[in-house]
Amino acid sequence: MAISPPVDAQPAGGDAITLAPRFWVPLGLTLLAALVLAGTPRWSGAPWLGLTMLAFASFLLVQTAVLRLCFSEDALLVLRGGKEIRRFPYNEWLAWRVFSPALPVLFYFREQGSPHLLPVLFDATALRAQLEQRVPLAAPPRP
């Protein structure tokens, strides 16, 4: 369990952890797009699928380079260029889950107001460790 050292600007409070970026999801999607484009006849709809996947992978690559998740004492913060753009207070969280622990690609969490589904563009091991520490899952009710 490697927790990345804080980078860029940190919010007030001494217990903030910023997750390191991980480029595996956009690079994996780029590889899949290349395989779709290289391995299909040009007369099918597959080139459009490959180009769409490539465009989405490019978007995710830029987001991975620009966005950071920061765990402060009371909220999950989304930072862009060191500036806070969104705050998710832990006391409003109802549930969270990292899908497919062996190959983490999606991160889901639900607040009182709305659900959120994010691609894992950061260190998934550190993400899970911070979530378990700051937003422990409630035990399911026993029958």
N, C-alpha and C positions, 0 to 999 in steps of 0.2 A: 504494500500500500504506500505509494509515493504521492505525497501531497506537494504540489508545486509551490515554490516560494512566491510571495506576492510580487506582482509586476505592475507597472504603471501607477496611476494615482490610486490611493486607498481611501475608502471612506473613513470618517471619524470613528475611533474605537480601535483598540489594540488587538482584537481577535479576528480580524478580517483575513480571509484566504481567497486568493484569486486563482481559478483553475487555469492550467496551461492549455493552449490550443492543441488540438489533434486533427490532422488533415486527412485521416483515413477514410472518412465517409465521402467527402468530395472526390478524393482520388480514386476510391473504389467505384464510385458512380461514373467517373470519367473513363475508367477502364471498361466498365460494362457498356457504356455508350460507344466506345471505340470498337468493341467486339460486335455490337449490333450493326454498326456502320460497315465494318469490314466483312462480316460474314453473311450478308443478305444480298439478294438480287436487287438491282436498282429499280425494278418495276413494282416492287411491293411498297407497303406503307411503312416498312421498317426504317428507311432512312429518316422519315419524319420523327419516329419514335427515338432514334438515336440522336438526332439533332436536339430534340426536346430534352432528353436526358443530359446531353452535353451542356445545354444552356442552364439547366437547373444545377448541375455540378459546378459550373462557373460561378453561379450566384452563391452557392454554399462555400466555395473556396474563398470568395471575397468576405463573406460573413465570418468565416473562421479566422481570417487575418485581422478583422476589425473588431469583432465583439468579444467580450470577456464576461464570464460569470464570476461574481464575487460573493462569498458568504460572509456577511457581517454578523454582528451579535444578534440582531433582531429581524433580518430580512435577507432574501436572495436578491442581489442587485445585478442588473444587466448594464454593462459599461460599453461605451463606444468611444475609443480614443481617450480613455481615462475619465470620461464624463458619464455620470449616471443618467441613463435614459428610461429605466423602469425599475420599480421596487416591488417585491412580493413579500410582505410580512409573513413570517412563519406562523403567527397565531391565527392566520386566516386559511391555512392549508388544511385540507381534509384528507388527502391521500397523495402518494407519489409512487412511481414505478419506473425502473429502467428496464426496457424490454430487451429480451435476449441477452442475458448476462455474459454468455460466451462471446458474442459479437454484438456489443451494445451499439445500436443505431438510433433508437428513439428514447426520449425521456418524457414521461407524462407526469403532470401534477395537477391537482384540482384544488382550487381555492373556493371559498364560500360563494364567490360571484361567478366563476367560470373555470372551465378546464383549459389546460395548455398542453400542447404536444410539440416538442422541440427535437430537432436532430441533435445527436451527440457530437458536437464539434469541439469537445474539450476532453480532458482526462476523465474517463468514465470511472476508474477506480477511486480517484479523489472525489469525484461527484458523489458516488455511493457512500463513501466514508463520511463526507460532510453532511449528507442527508440523514444518515443514521445517527449522527451525533446531534444535529440541530433540529430535525423533524422526525423523531422516532415514530415508526408505524405502530398504530394501536393494534393490540392483539385481537384477532377475530372473536366475536362472541361465541361462547360454548353453548351447545344445545342443552 
